[in-house]
Amino acid sequence: MNALLERSSQAVSVTEVSRSAKTIFDRLSSGKQEKYVVMRNNAPAAVMMPVSVYETMMDELDDLHIQLTARDRLRSFDSSKAISHDEMLRRFANESES
């Protein structure tokens, strides 16, 4: 939880979210608050953050997943089974026309 909750000002209770939702969303959308960790029964239940931060985080995860997939494929690449670009076009050109 230490990495999740960097400052006590980031912690907000479920009750406080329901009472002060407009203020909380205004602080998030204006950039005055980076994130809130919503606490329920003294345990983290959710994280609230601006959409732009979430989208950036998801883009980075997608990029990392693509990079990992590419590395795995390069490790298992067998050049003896590779075909040229021209051969690939001959084999698969008709499939795209269907």
ABEGO torsion letter per residue (X at the ends): XAAABABAAABBBAAAAAAAAAAAAAAAAAGABABBBBBBGGBBABBBBBAAAAAAAAAAAAAAAAAAAAAAAAAABBAAABBBAAAAAAAAAAAAAX
